[in-house]
Each structure stands twice: as structure tokens, then as C-alpha cells.
Amino acid sequence: MAAPHFNIFVSGSTGSVEDWQRAMNAPKSELPKLNEEQRSVARKMGMSEEEYARGVLVGQYGERREVERGRQLGQRIEEIVGGLGAPYRLEALIREGVKFRWVARIDTLKEPKNIAIGMELADDIIDSGVVQDLDRLKVIILEALGRRDLLGSLQ
């Protein structure tokens, strides 16, 4: 799998049930080393370091999963932006879990544009990629970039 041409940042990542099960069954050798602050928090919470490390591992699994989902969404955005030619380019994709959205940062001739994409639409695009969802994404991006002239029948 080739590295994306854009940066992916994840904030507000959560672990799934599968992430928890995987972390609980992971051998001790796969557990992350805790730093002093993490060990202190584990003690204050009355948890063993191993227990706390498994929780950290859940977060790592969740973040990796979301980075991969961001890569998939970013590829779809690059397909749309790539059709516009220079100077449009997807610079970064940021997952804002607390706000239930991804934000695409797209370079333009004048200034970068931040375009919010709701988590529900992003999930639909990543999980099924049906034409109607891709069209909704295209409308959001083209309108945000001031390129309504390219919407054609999508308006």
C-alpha cells in the first residue's frame, strides 16, 4: 500500500469492541512500555501497569484503524480534487472525533480551505462507496472551493 500524498491526523479516537478484545488477548510482549506519567496514573487509578498498558494498546489500535479510514477517504477526496488540476491539492485530513467529522485541508491558489465532512457521510463513503455518497462528497468539496460551475447535474 503506497503512502498517501497527504497527512492524516486523528483526534478523539476511540477503541471498538474488536480493539478491546484484541488488546485483552495480546501477549505481554506486545504491550506498550508505559512512561512515568502513565505508571503514576495507573497507580492512582488502582490498576496494574499491565491493565493500563492494555488500555493504551486499545487506543493505538483505534488510532491505526482511523488513520487507515482517513487514507481511504483521502483517496476519494484526491480523486475529486485531482480532476480540478493545479493548484488544488489535498494537504491534510483531520479526524475530529468529538465533532463527529473529518476536515479536509485543501490547498488553493489563494489560501488553504478547510472543508468539514460529516462522519456519517465519511463512513458511508469508506464502507460502501456508492455513487450517491460520492456525489454528495463532490458537491461539498466543489461548493467549498467556489467551483459550483463544475457541479453540472449534481446541483
Secondary structure, DSSP 8 states (H G I E B T S, - for coil): ----SSEEEEES----HHHHHHHHHS-GGGS----HHHHHHHHHTT--HHHHHHHHHHHHHHHHHHHHHHHHHHHHHHHHHHTT-TT-EEEEEEEEGGGTEEEEEEE-SSS-EEEEEEHHHHHHHHHT--HHHHHHHHHHHHHHTT-GGG-GGG-
